[in-house]
Amino acid sequence: MDLGIIHPYAVAGPGGEGLLVSGRAIRAEHRTHLADTKSRRRAVSRRAPKPGQKGSRRWRQYRRRVRLVEGRHWRRVRQAQHEAAHTVVSWAVRQRVGVLHVGDPRGVLDLPAGRRHNLRLRQWQIGRLLQVLTDKATLAGISVRLVDERGTSSTCPACGRRVPKPRGRTLSCPHCAFSGHRDLVAAASIATRVPGGGSTTPAAVVLPEVVTHRRAGRHLPGAGRSRRDPRRPPRVARGSVGLRRPAPPTGGESLAQQARIHNTHRKPGER
């Protein structure tokens, strides 16, 4: 299993099965919350109390609103993280997986990469993702083993040579013309490693052939259906105001609802 920001969990399972859990909705929630916070602070910066000065009632109302928005944001993110971990554990149970080899990326926290990238790492919450996954896997009877993931996303599994960092999610080797999903390649390489360093034979890397896509954070505002989601309804015809509807049946039968006839005529003596 490979951990990441775009895909919180990328799993390469047995039998050529793979799982990709998308976390783009979680990242969008973080970005939207950051933009909203910056605009709100910019709007109230003039009426902020000075050091040692008591805030007004309006300022206390603003601080209360900030606490409510912050709590709602982190509850949304926390729920999405639990949904992602639940998806992975449920998939592992169906695949009859007993041990999960998870790459440990916490070494990147010690690298100073600037305030913008440090904010991304903080919002990633690596330790919390590992904790949530470990708790749910333990309840399901699955053991989690942390292994070193260094070089798994930048090494070709076919020829074992260094590959330049791709711009997107597709890893292409310029030496042997290998191409595959970057996160799944890393997950397949992690599966061959053992805790404490070292790995099995290089030929043991098995790339998934059947990939299952899932999305975390479907409850987040603005997280609609994906454009690649096969469950979405068919496209609307150009110039139409709705979905395509079947042609009317032959024979001149009307599609309008039959009118209900109310008998308002009463005979003499009837009520």
PyRosetta script that sets phi, psi and omega in degrees:
from pyrosetta import init, pose_from_sequence

init()
pose = pose_from_sequence("MDLGIIHPYAVAGPGGEGLLVSGRAIRAEHRTHLADTKSRRRAVSRRAPKPGQKGSRRWRQYRRRVRLVEGRHWRRVRQAQHEAAHTVVSWAVRQRVGVLHVGDPRGVLDLPAGRRHNLRLRQWQIGRLLQVLTDKATLAGISVRLVDERGTSSTCPACGRRVPKPRGRTLSCPHCAFSGHRDLVAAASIATRVPGGGSTTPAAVVLPEVVTHRRAGRHLPGAGRSRRDPRRPPRVARGSVGLRRPAPPTGGESLAQQARIHNTHRKPGER")
pose.set_psi(1, 135.5)
pose.set_omega(1, 178.3)
pose.set_phi(2, -114.7)
pose.set_psi(2, 132.6)
pose.set_omega(2, 178.8)
pose.set_phi(3, -98.1)
pose.set_psi(3, 146.5)
pose.set_omega(3, -179.9)
pose.set_phi(4, -162.9)
pose.set_psi(4, -179.1)
pose.set_omega(4, 179.9)
pose.set_phi(5, -90.5)
pose.set_psi(5, -48.5)
pose.set_omega(5, 178.2)
pose.set_phi(6, -65.0)
pose.set_psi(6, -46.1)
pose.set_omega(6, 175.5)
pose.set_phi(7, -119.9)
pose.set_psi(7, 101.9)
pose.set_omega(7, 179.5)
pose.set_phi(8, -54.6)
pose.set_psi(8, -37.0)
pose.set_omega(8, 179.3)
pose.set_phi(9, -135.8)
pose.set_psi(9, 123.2)
pose.set_omega(9, 171.4)
pose.set_phi(10, -122.3)
pose.set_psi(10, 117.2)
pose.set_omega(10, -170.2)
pose.set_phi(11, -118.5)
pose.set_psi(11, 132.9)
pose.set_omega(11, 171.9)
pose.set_phi(12, -109.9)
pose.set_psi(12, 109.9)
pose.set_omega(12, -174.7)
pose.set_phi(13, -101.2)
pose.set_psi(13, -177.2)
pose.set_omega(13, 179.9)
pose.set_phi(14, -75.2)
pose.set_psi(14, 159.2)
pose.set_omega(14, 176.6)
pose.set_phi(15, 71.1)
pose.set_psi(15, 22.7)
pose.set_omega(15, -179.8)
pose.set_phi(16, 73.0)
pose.set_psi(16, 21.2)
pose.set_omega(16, 178.8)
pose.set_phi(17, -96.9)
pose.set_psi(17, 145.7)
pose.set_omega(17, 179.2)
pose.set_phi(18, -142.1)
pose.set_psi(18, 158.3)
pose.set_omega(18, -179.6)
pose.set_phi(19, -138.7)
pose.set_psi(19, 131.5)
pose.set_omega(19, 175.9)
pose.set_phi(20, -123.2)
pose.set_psi(20, 120.3)
pose.set_omega(20, 177.2)
pose.set_phi(21, -105.8)
pose.set_psi(21, 115.0)
pose.set_omega(21, -177.1)
pose.set_phi(22, -81.1)
pose.set_psi(22, 136.4)
pose.set_omega(22, 177.8)
pose.set_phi(23, -117.6)
pose.set_psi(23, 24.2)
pose.set_omega(23, -179.5)
pose.set_phi(24, -66.1)
pose.set_psi(24, -32.2)
pose.set_omega(24, 178.0)
pose.set_phi(25, -66.9)
pose.set_psi(25, -35.9)
pose.set_omega(25, 177.8)
pose.set_phi(26, -67.5)
pose.set_psi(26, -42.1)
pose.set_omega(26, 177.7)
pose.set_phi(27, -64.3)
pose.set_psi(27, -38.4)
pose.set_omega(27, 177.1)
pose.set_phi(28, -65.6)
pose.set_psi(28, -36.0)
pose.set_omega(28, 176.8)
pose.set_phi(29, -64.2)
pose.set_psi(29, -41.2)
pose.set_omega(29, 177.5)
pose.set_phi(30, -63.8)
pose.set_psi(30, -43.8)
pose.set_omega(30, -178.3)
pose.set_phi(31, -67.4)
pose.set_psi(31, -41.3)
pose.set_omega(31, 178.5)
pose.set_phi(32, -64.4)
pose.set_psi(32, -40.9)
pose.set_omega(32, 179.1)
pose.set_phi(33, -66.1)
pose.set_psi(33, -37.4)
pose.set_omega(33, 178.4)
pose.set_phi(34, -65.8)
pose.set_psi(34, -43.9)
pose.set_omega(34, 178.5)
pose.set_phi(35, -64.4)
pose.set_psi(35, -39.9)
pose.set_omega(35, 178.9)
pose.set_phi(36, -65.9)
pose.set_psi(36, -39.5)
pose.set_omega(36, 179.2)
pose.set_phi(37, -66.0)
pose.set_psi(37, -42.1)
pose.set_omega(37, 179.3)
pose.set_phi(38, -64.3)
pose.set_psi(38, -42.8)
pose.set_omega(38, 179.2)
pose.set_phi(39, -67.2)
pose.set_psi(39, -36.2)
pose.set_omega(39, 179.5)
pose.set_phi(40, -68.9)
pose.set_psi(40, -40.8)
pose.set_omega(40, 178.3)
pose.set_phi(41, -67.3)
pose.set_psi(41, -37.1)
pose.set_omega(41, 179.2)
pose.set_phi(42, -65.9)
pose.set_psi(42, -32.2)
pose.set_omega(42, -177.9)
pose.set_phi(43, -75.1)
pose.set_psi(43, -29.7)
pose.set_omega(43, -174.7)
pose.set_phi(44, -108.0)
pose.set_psi(44, 8.5)
pose.set_omega(44, -176.2)
pose.set_phi(45, -64.9)
pose.set_psi(45, -30.1)
pose.set_omega(45, -176.7)
pose.set_phi(46, -72.4)
pose.set_psi(46, -33.8)
pose.set_omega(46, -177.3)
pose.set_phi(47, -98.6)
pose.set_psi(47, 15.8)
pose.set_omega(47, 176.4)
pose.set_phi(48, -71.2)
pose.set_psi(48, 137.8)
pose.set_omega(48, -179.6)
pose.set_phi(49, -68.3)
pose.set_psi(49, 147.3)
pose.set_omega(49, 177.6)
pose.set_phi(50, -73.8)
pose.set_psi(50, 162.4)
pose.set_omega(50, 177.4)
pose.set_phi(51, -58.9)
pose.set_psi(51, 128.2)
pose.set_omega(51, -177.9)
pose.set_phi(52, 86.4)
pose.set_psi(52, -3.1)
pose.set_omega(52, -179.3)
pose.set_phi(53, -99.7)
pose.set_psi(53, 139.7)
pose.set_omega(53, -179.4)
pose.set_phi(54, -76.1)
pose.set_psi(54, 134.3)
pose.set_omega(54, -179.7)
pose.set_phi(55, -75.6)
pose.set_psi(55, 153.2)
pose.set_omega(55, 180.0)
pose.set_phi(56, -79.1)
pose.set_psi(56, 174.9)
pose.set_omega(56, 177.9)
pose.set_phi(57, -66.0)
pose.set_psi(57, -36.5)
pose.set_omega(57, 177.2)
pose.set_phi(58, -64.4)
pose.set_psi(58, -37.4)
pose.set_omega(58, 177.9)
pose.set_phi(59, -67.7)
pose.set_psi(59, -38.1)
pose.set_omega(59, 177.6)
pose.set_phi(60, -66.5)
pose.set_psi(60, -36.3)
pose.set_omega(60, 176.0)
pose.set_phi(61, -64.9)
pose.set_psi(61, -39.3)
pose.set_omega(61, 177.2)
pose.set_phi(62, -64.4)
pose.set_psi(62, -42.5)
pose.set_omega(62, 179.1)
pose.set_phi(63, -65.4)
pose.set_psi(63, -36.2)
pose.set_omega(63, 177.1)
pose.set_phi(64, -65.0)
pose.set_psi(64, -41.0)
pose.set_omega(64, 178.3)
pose.set_phi(65, -64.7)
pose.set_psi(65, -38.0)
pose.set_omega(65, 177.9)
pose.set_phi(66, -62.1)
pose.set_psi(66, -43.6)
pose.set_omega(66, 179.3)
pose.set_phi(67, -63.5)
pose.set_psi(67, -38.7)
pose.set_omega(67, 179.2)
pose.set_phi(68, -65.8)
pose.set_psi(68, -43.3)
pose.set_omega(68, -179.1)
pose.set_phi(69, -67.5)
pose.set_psi(69, -41.4)
pose.set_omega(69, 178.6)
pose.set_phi(70, -62.6)
pose.set_psi(70, -44.3)
pose.set_omega(70, 179.4)
pose.set_phi(71, -63.7)
pose.set_psi(71, -40.5)
pose.set_omega(71, 178.9)
pose.set_phi(72, -65.5)
pose.set_psi(72, -38.5)
pose.set_omega(72, 179.4)
pose.set_phi(73, -63.2)
pose.set_psi(73, -48.1)
pose.set_omega(73, -177.5)
pose.set_phi(74, -71.6)
pose.set_psi(74, -28.0)
pose.set_omega(74, 174.1)
pose.set_phi(75, -66.9)
pose.set_psi(75, -39.2)
pose.set_omega(75, 177.1)
pose.set_phi(76, -62.7)
pose.set_psi(76, -45.7)
pose.set_omega(76, -179.6)
pose.set_phi(77, -64.6)
pose.set_psi(77, -42.2)
pose.set_omega(77, -179.1)
pose.set_phi(78, -63.3)
pose.set_psi(78, -41.0)
pose.set_omega(78, 178.7)
pose.set_phi(79, -64.7)
pose.set_psi(79, -40.4)
pose.set_omega(79, 178.5)
pose.set_phi(80, -63.9)
pose.set_psi(80, -38.1)
pose.set_omega(80, 177.6)
pose.set_phi(81, -64.4)
pose.set_psi(81, -41.0)
pose.set_omega(81, 177.4)
pose.set_phi(82, -66.0)
pose.set_psi(82, -38.5)
pose.set_omega(82, 178.1)
pose.set_phi(83, -63.6)
pose.set_psi(83, -40.9)
pose.set_omega(83, 179.4)
pose.set_phi(84, -63.9)
pose.set_psi(84, -45.4)
pose.set_omega(84, 179.5)
pose.set_phi(85, -65.2)
pose.set_psi(85, -38.1)
pose.set_omega(85, 178.3)
pose.set_phi(86, -64.4)
pose.set_psi(86, -38.0)
pose.set_omega(86, 177.4)
pose.set_phi(87, -62.3)
pose.set_psi(87, -42.8)
pose.set_omega(87, -179.0)
pose.set_phi(88, -66.2)
pose.set_psi(88, -46.1)
pose.set_omega(88, -177.5)
pose.set_phi(89, -66.8)
pose.set_psi(89, -39.8)
pose.set_omega(89, 177.8)
pose.set_phi(90, -63.4)
pose.set_psi(90, -40.6)
pose.set_omega(90, 177.7)
pose.set_phi(91, -65.6)
pose.set_psi(91, -39.7)
pose.set_omega(91, 178.9)
pose.set_phi(92, -65.8)
pose.set_psi(92, -36.0)
pose.set_omega(92, 177.8)
pose.set_phi(93, -66.5)
pose.set_psi(93, -40.2)
pose.set_omega(93, 178.1)
pose.set_phi(94, -67.1)
pose.set_psi(94, -30.8)
pose.set_omega(94, 177.8)
pose.set_phi(95, -85.0)
pose.set_psi(95, 1.0)
pose.set_omega(95, 179.1)
pose.set_phi(96, 59.0)
pose.set_psi(96, 47.5)
pose.set_omega(96, 178.2)
pose.set_phi(97, -91.8)
pose.set_psi(97, 132.4)
pose.set_omega(97, 179.9)
pose.set_phi(98, -105.6)
pose.set_psi(98, -23.6)
pose.set_omega(98, -177.9)
pose.set_phi(99, -133.9)
pose.set_psi(99, 133.2)
pose.set_omega(99, 176.4)
pose.set_phi(100, -111.4)
pose.set_psi(100, 118.3)
pose.set_omega(100, 174.0)
pose.set_phi(101, -92.0)
pose.set_psi(101, 111.5)
pose.set_omega(101, -174.3)
pose.set_phi(102, -111.3)
pose.set_psi(102, 129.2)
pose.set_omega(102, 175.4)
pose.set_phi(103, -71.2)
pose.set_psi(103, 133.3)
pose.set_omega(103, -177.8)
pose.set_phi(104, -96.9)
pose.set_psi(104, 104.2)
pose.set_omega(104, -177.8)
pose.set_phi(105, -95.5)
pose.set_psi(105, 15.7)
pose.set_omega(105, -174.5)
pose.set_phi(106, -69.7)
pose.set_psi(106, -8.4)
pose.set_omega(106, 176.7)
pose.set_phi(107, -67.7)
pose.set_psi(107, -21.8)
pose.set_omega(107, -179.9)
pose.set_phi(108, -72.7)
pose.set_psi(108, -13.4)
pose.set_omega(108, 179.5)
pose.set_phi(109, -70.5)
pose.set_psi(109, -20.1)
pose.set_omega(109, -179.2)
pose.set_phi(110, -88.7)
pose.set_psi(110, -2.2)
pose.set_omega(110, -177.9)
pose.set_phi(111, -97.5)
pose.set_psi(111, 118.3)
pose.set_omega(111, 176.8)
pose.set_phi(112, -73.9)
pose.set_psi(112, 116.7)
pose.set_omega(112, -176.0)
pose.set_phi(113, -123.6)
pose.set_psi(113, 18.2)
pose.set_omega(113, 179.7)
pose.set_phi(114, 97.0)
pose.set_psi(114, 162.4)
pose.set_omega(114, -173.6)
pose.set_phi(115, -69.3)
pose.set_psi(115, -32.7)
pose.set_omega(115, -179.5)
pose.set_phi(116, -69.3)
pose.set_psi(116, -47.0)
pose.set_omega(116, 179.8)
pose.set_phi(117, -71.4)
pose.set_psi(117, -33.1)
pose.set_omega(117, 175.9)
pose.set_phi(118, -63.7)
pose.set_psi(118, -34.1)
pose.set_omega(118, 175.7)
pose.set_phi(119, -66.6)
pose.set_psi(119, -39.5)
pose.set_omega(119, 177.2)
pose.set_phi(120, -62.2)
pose.set_psi(120, -41.2)
pose.set_omega(120, 179.0)
pose.set_phi(121, -66.4)
pose.set_psi(121, -37.0)
pose.set_omega(121, 178.1)
pose.set_phi(122, -65.4)
pose.set_psi(122, -42.0)
pose.set_omega(122, 179.5)
pose.set_phi(123, -72.5)
pose.set_psi(123, -21.7)
pose.set_omega(123, 178.6)
pose.set_phi(124, -64.7)
pose.set_psi(124, -40.8)
pose.set_omega(124, 178.3)
pose.set_phi(125, 57.9)
pose.set_psi(125, 64.9)
pose.set_omega(125, -177.2)
pose.set_phi(126, -62.8)
pose.set_psi(126, -46.7)
pose.set_omega(126, -177.8)
pose.set_phi(127, -61.7)
pose.set_psi(127, -37.9)
pose.set_omega(127, -179.9)
pose.set_phi(128, -69.0)
pose.set_psi(128, -39.0)
pose.set_omega(128, 177.0)
pose.set_phi(129, -60.5)
pose.set_psi(129, -42.6)
pose.set_omega(129, 177.9)
pose.set_phi(130, -65.7)
pose.set_psi(130, -39.1)
pose.set_omega(130, -178.6)
pose.set_phi(131, -66.7)
pose.set_psi(131, -45.6)
pose.set_omega(131, -179.5)
pose.set_phi(132, -63.7)
pose.set_psi(132, -43.0)
pose.set_omega(132, 179.3)
pose.set_phi(133, -64.8)
pose.set_psi(133, -41.7)
pose.set_omega(133, -179.6)
pose.set_phi(134, -65.0)
pose.set_psi(134, -41.6)
pose.set_omega(134, 179.9)
pose.set_phi(135, -62.8)
pose.set_psi(135, -46.3)
pose.set_omega(135, -178.0)
pose.set_phi(136, -70.8)
pose.set_psi(136, -35.7)
pose.set_omega(136, 178.2)
pose.set_phi(137, -68.2)
pose.set_psi(137, -37.1)
pose.set_omega(137, 178.6)
pose.set_phi(138, -64.6)
pose.set_psi(138, -39.9)
pose.set_omega(138, 177.8)
pose.set_phi(139, -65.3)
pose.set_psi(139, -28.4)
pose.set_omega(139, 178.9)
pose.set_phi(140, -88.9)
pose.set_psi(140, 1.0)
pose.set_omega(140, 179.7)
pose.set_phi(141, 81.5)
pose.set_psi(141, 23.7)
pose.set_omega(141, 179.7)
pose.set_phi(142, -110.3)
pose.set_psi(142, 131.0)
pose.set_omega(142, 178.3)
pose.set_phi(143, -91.2)
pose.set_psi(143, 141.5)
pose.set_omega(143, -179.4)
pose.set_phi(144, -111.4)
pose.set_psi(144, 128.2)
pose.set_omega(144, 179.2)
pose.set_phi(145, -122.0)
pose.set_psi(145, 124.5)
pose.set_omega(145, 179.7)
pose.set_phi(146, -87.9)
pose.set_psi(146, 130.2)
pose.set_omega(146, -179.8)
pose.set_phi(147, -127.6)
pose.set_psi(147, 165.9)
pose.set_omega(147, 178.9)
pose.set_phi(148, -76.1)
pose.set_psi(148, 129.3)
pose.set_omega(148, -178.4)
pose.set_phi(149, -106.1)
pose.set_psi(149, 9.5)
pose.set_omega(149, -175.3)
pose.set_phi(150, -61.9)
pose.set_psi(150, 126.2)
pose.set_omega(150, 176.6)
pose.set_phi(151, 85.4)
pose.set_psi(151, -1.6)
pose.set_omega(151, -176.5)
pose.set_phi(152, -72.8)
pose.set_psi(152, -31.1)
pose.set_omega(152, -179.2)
pose.set_phi(153, -87.9)
pose.set_psi(153, -3.8)
pose.set_omega(153, -177.9)
pose.set_phi(154, -128.4)
pose.set_psi(154, 20.9)
pose.set_omega(154, 178.8)
pose.set_phi(155, -125.4)
pose.set_psi(155, 130.4)
pose.set_omega(155, 179.7)
pose.set_phi(156, -72.1)
pose.set_psi(156, 126.6)
pose.set_omega(156, -179.7)
pose.set_phi(157, -74.5)
pose.set_psi(157, -14.5)
pose.set_omega(157, -178.6)
pose.set_phi(158, -84.8)
pose.set_psi(158, -49.5)
pose.set_omega(158, -177.4)
pose.set_phi(159, -108.4)
pose.set_psi(159, -10.9)
pose.set_omega(159, 177.5)
pose.set_phi(160, 74.2)
pose.set_psi(160, 16.4)
pose.set_omega(160, -179.3)
pose.set_phi(161, -98.8)
pose.set_psi(161, 161.5)
pose.set_omega(161, -178.6)
pose.set_phi(162, -69.2)
pose.set_psi(162, 137.2)
pose.set_omega(162, -178.1)
pose.set_phi(163, -118.8)
pose.set_psi(163, 133.2)
pose.set_omega(163, 176.7)
pose.set_phi(164, -60.3)
pose.set_psi(164, 150.5)
pose.set_omega(164, -178.5)
pose.set_phi(165, -64.1)
pose.set_psi(165, 124.1)
pose.set_omega(165, -178.6)
pose.set_phi(166, -74.5)
pose.set_psi(166, 156.9)
pose.set_omega(166, 178.7)
pose.set_phi(167, -76.6)
pose.set_psi(167, -35.3)
pose.set_omega(167, -180.0)
pose.set_phi(168, -108.2)
pose.set_psi(168, -146.1)
pose.set_omega(168, -178.5)
pose.set_phi(169, -98.9)
pose.set_psi(169, -1.4)
pose.set_omega(169, -179.1)
pose.set_phi(170, -98.3)
pose.set_psi(170, 123.1)
pose.set_omega(170, 178.3)
pose.set_phi(171, -94.0)
pose.set_psi(171, 123.1)
pose.set_omega(171, 179.6)
pose.set_phi(172, -121.6)
pose.set_psi(172, 126.7)
pose.set_omega(172, -179.5)
pose.set_phi(173, -90.2)
pose.set_psi(173, 122.8)
pose.set_omega(173, 178.8)
pose.set_phi(174, -77.0)
pose.set_psi(174, -7.2)
pose.set_omega(174, -176.2)
pose.set_phi(175, -94.4)
pose.set_psi(175, -40.7)
pose.set_omega(175, -176.5)
pose.set_phi(176, -122.5)
pose.set_psi(176, 7.6)
pose.set_omega(176, 177.8)
pose.set_phi(177, 63.2)
pose.set_psi(177, 27.9)
pose.set_omega(177, 175.9)
pose.set_phi(178, -79.6)
pose.set_psi(178, 144.9)
pose.set_omega(178, 178.9)
pose.set_phi(179, -142.6)
pose.set_psi(179, 137.1)
pose.set_omega(179, 179.3)
pose.set_phi(180, -171.6)
pose.set_psi(180, 170.9)
pose.set_omega(180, 178.9)
pose.set_phi(181, -67.8)
pose.set_psi(181, 131.6)
pose.set_omega(181, -173.0)
pose.set_phi(182, -62.7)
pose.set_psi(182, -44.6)
pose.set_omega(182, -177.3)
pose.set_phi(183, -71.1)
pose.set_psi(183, -37.0)
pose.set_omega(183, 178.4)
pose.set_phi(184, -70.7)
pose.set_psi(184, -33.5)
pose.set_omega(184, 174.6)
pose.set_phi(185, -63.1)
pose.set_psi(185, -42.9)
pose.set_omega(185, 177.6)
pose.set_phi(186, -64.4)
pose.set_psi(186, -40.9)
pose.set_omega(186, 179.3)
pose.set_phi(187, -64.7)
pose.set_psi(187, -39.4)
pose.set_omega(187, 178.3)
pose.set_phi(188, -66.7)
pose.set_psi(188, -34.6)
pose.set_omega(188, 177.5)
pose.set_phi(189, -72.2)
pose.set_psi(189, -36.3)
pose.set_omega(189, 178.1)
pose.set_phi(190, -64.6)
pose.set_psi(190, -34.0)
pose.set_omega(190, -178.9)
pose.set_phi(191, -62.8)
pose.set_psi(191, -21.5)
pose.set_omega(191, -178.9)
pose.set_phi(192, -90.1)
pose.set_psi(192, -4.8)
pose.set_omega(192, -176.6)
pose.set_phi(193, -96.4)
pose.set_psi(193, 156.1)
pose.set_omega(193, -179.2)
pose.set_phi(194, -116.6)
pose.set_psi(194, 154.1)
pose.set_omega(194, 177.8)
pose.set_phi(195, -60.4)
pose.set_psi(195, 140.5)
pose.set_omega(195, 179.7)
pose.set_phi(196, 93.4)
pose.set_psi(196, 2.2)
pose.set_omega(196, -179.9)
pose.set_phi(197, 103.0)
pose.set_psi(197, 161.4)
pose.set_omega(197, -179.7)
pose.set_phi(198, 88.6)
pose.set_psi(198, 167.7)
pose.set_omega(198, -178.9)
pose.set_phi(199, -152.2)
pose.set_psi(199, 171.3)
pose.set_omega(199, 176.6)
pose.set_phi(200, -82.3)
pose.set_psi(200, -164.2)
pose.set_omega(200, -178.8)
pose.set_phi(201, -65.0)
pose.set_psi(201, 145.7)
pose.set_omega(201, 179.8)
pose.set_phi(202, -61.1)
pose.set_psi(202, -26.6)
pose.set_omega(202, -178.9)
pose.set_phi(203, -74.0)
pose.set_psi(203, -4.6)
pose.set_omega(203, -177.3)
pose.set_phi(204, -81.3)
pose.set_psi(204, -1.8)
pose.set_omega(204, -180.0)
pose.set_phi(205, -74.7)
pose.set_psi(205, 116.6)
pose.set_omega(205, -179.7)
pose.set_phi(206, -117.1)
pose.set_psi(206, 115.4)
pose.set_omega(206, -178.8)
pose.set_phi(207, -83.9)
pose.set_psi(207, 142.2)
pose.set_omega(207, 178.8)
pose.set_phi(208, -66.5)
pose.set_psi(208, 140.6)
pose.set_omega(208, 176.3)
pose.set_phi(209, -103.0)
pose.set_psi(209, -30.5)
pose.set_omega(209, 178.0)
pose.set_phi(210, -114.1)
pose.set_psi(210, 114.8)
pose.set_omega(210, -174.8)
pose.set_phi(211, -110.8)
pose.set_psi(211, 129.7)
pose.set_omega(211, 176.4)
pose.set_phi(212, -102.0)
pose.set_psi(212, 127.1)
pose.set_omega(212, -179.4)
pose.set_phi(213, -103.5)
pose.set_psi(213, 130.5)
pose.set_omega(213, 174.7)
pose.set_phi(214, -133.5)
pose.set_psi(214, 158.4)
pose.set_omega(214, -177.4)
pose.set_phi(215, -123.6)
pose.set_psi(215, 133.9)
pose.set_omega(215, 176.6)
pose.set_phi(216, -98.9)
pose.set_psi(216, 140.4)
pose.set_omega(216, 178.4)
pose.set_phi(217, 87.5)
pose.set_psi(217, 37.0)
pose.set_omega(217, 177.4)
pose.set_phi(218, -67.3)
pose.set_psi(218, -17.7)
pose.set_omega(218, -179.7)
pose.set_phi(219, -84.1)
pose.set_psi(219, -10.8)
pose.set_omega(219, -175.9)
pose.set_phi(220, -69.1)
pose.set_psi(220, 146.4)
pose.set_omega(220, -179.6)
pose.set_phi(221, -65.2)
pose.set_psi(221, 134.4)
pose.set_omega(221, -180.0)
pose.set_phi(222, 85.9)
pose.set_psi(222, -3.8)
pose.set_omega(222, 179.8)
pose.set_phi(223, -89.0)
pose.set_psi(223, 85.5)
pose.set_omega(223, 179.2)
pose.set_phi(224, -85.5)
pose.set_psi(224, -163.7)
pose.set_omega(224, 179.6)
pose.set_phi(225, -73.2)
pose.set_psi(225, 144.5)
pose.set_omega(225, 179.3)
pose.set_phi(226, -74.5)
pose.set_psi(226, 152.8)
pose.set_omega(226, 179.1)
pose.set_phi(227, -71.5)
pose.set_psi(227, -15.7)
pose.set_omega(227, 176.1)
pose.set_phi(228, -99.7)
pose.set_psi(228, 7.6)
pose.set_omega(228, -177.7)
pose.set_phi(229, -75.6)
pose.set_psi(229, 116.4)
pose.set_omega(229, -178.4)
pose.set_phi(230, -70.4)
pose.set_psi(230, -9.7)
pose.set_omega(230, -178.3)
pose.set_phi(231, -87.5)
pose.set_psi(231, -3.8)
pose.set_omega(231, -179.8)
pose.set_phi(232, -72.1)
pose.set_psi(232, 152.0)
pose.set_omega(232, -179.0)
pose.set_phi(233, -66.9)
pose.set_psi(233, 162.5)
pose.set_omega(233, 179.7)
pose.set_phi(234, -63.1)
pose.set_psi(234, 160.6)
pose.set_omega(234, -176.8)
pose.set_phi(235, -66.0)
pose.set_psi(235, 149.8)
pose.set_omega(235, 178.5)
pose.set_phi(236, -79.6)
pose.set_psi(236, 137.8)
pose.set_omega(236, 179.6)
pose.set_phi(237, -64.4)
pose.set_psi(237, 145.9)
pose.set_omega(237, -178.9)
pose.set_phi(238, -65.3)
pose.set_psi(238, 129.8)
pose.set_omega(238, -178.7)
pose.set_phi(239, 86.4)
pose.set_psi(239, 0.1)
pose.set_omega(239, -179.4)
pose.set_phi(240, -97.1)
pose.set_psi(240, 157.8)
pose.set_omega(240, 179.3)
pose.set_phi(241, -98.4)
pose.set_psi(241, 1.2)
pose.set_omega(241, -179.1)
pose.set_phi(242, -162.3)
pose.set_psi(242, -164.8)
pose.set_omega(242, -180.0)
pose.set_phi(243, -72.5)
pose.set_psi(243, 158.2)
pose.set_omega(243, 176.3)
pose.set_phi(244, -65.0)
pose.set_psi(244, 134.8)
pose.set_omega(244, -180.0)
pose.set_phi(245, -116.1)
pose.set_psi(245, 153.3)
pose.set_omega(245, -178.2)
pose.set_phi(246, -65.7)
pose.set_psi(246, 154.8)
pose.set_omega(246, 179.5)
pose.set_phi(247, -68.2)
pose.set_psi(247, 150.1)
pose.set_omega(247, 179.6)
pose.set_phi(248, -64.8)
pose.set_psi(248, 146.6)
pose.set_omega(248, -179.4)
pose.set_phi(249, -66.5)
pose.set_psi(249, 151.2)
pose.set_omega(249, 179.5)
pose.set_phi(250, -72.5)
pose.set_psi(250, 155.1)
pose.set_omega(250, 179.3)
pose.set_phi(251, 112.0)
pose.set_psi(251, -1.0)
pose.set_omega(251, 176.3)
pose.set_phi(252, 78.2)
pose.set_psi(252, 15.2)
pose.set_omega(252, -179.6)
pose.set_phi(253, -74.7)
pose.set_psi(253, 135.4)
pose.set_omega(253, -178.7)
pose.set_phi(254, -80.4)
pose.set_psi(254, 145.5)
pose.set_omega(254, 177.3)
pose.set_phi(255, -91.5)
pose.set_psi(255, -3.3)
pose.set_omega(255, -179.9)
pose.set_phi(256, -71.5)
pose.set_psi(256, 149.7)
pose.set_omega(256, 179.0)
pose.set_phi(257, -67.4)
pose.set_psi(257, 142.5)
pose.set_omega(257, 178.7)
pose.set_phi(258, -68.8)
pose.set_psi(258, 134.7)
pose.set_omega(258, -178.8)
pose.set_phi(259, -72.4)
pose.set_psi(259, 141.9)
pose.set_omega(259, 176.8)
pose.set_phi(260, -84.6)
pose.set_psi(260, 126.5)
pose.set_omega(260, -177.8)
pose.set_phi(261, -96.2)
pose.set_psi(261, 120.6)
pose.set_omega(261, 178.1)
pose.set_phi(262, -100.3)
pose.set_psi(262, 119.5)
pose.set_omega(262, -180.0)
pose.set_phi(263, -81.3)
pose.set_psi(263, 101.0)
pose.set_omega(263, -179.9)
pose.set_phi(264, -97.9)
pose.set_psi(264, -2.7)
pose.set_omega(264, -179.2)
pose.set_phi(265, -85.8)
pose.set_psi(265, 127.2)
pose.set_omega(265, -179.4)
pose.set_phi(266, -117.9)
pose.set_psi(266, 141.3)
pose.set_omega(266, 174.9)
pose.set_phi(267, -77.1)
pose.set_psi(267, 159.5)
pose.set_omega(267, 177.6)
pose.set_phi(268, -60.0)
pose.set_psi(268, 127.5)
pose.set_omega(268, -180.0)
pose.set_phi(269, 96.8)
pose.set_psi(269, -10.5)
pose.set_omega(269, 178.4)
pose.set_phi(270, -90.6)
pose.set_psi(270, 147.7)
pose.set_omega(270, 178.1)
pose.set_phi(271, -101.6)
pose.dump_pdb("model.pdb")
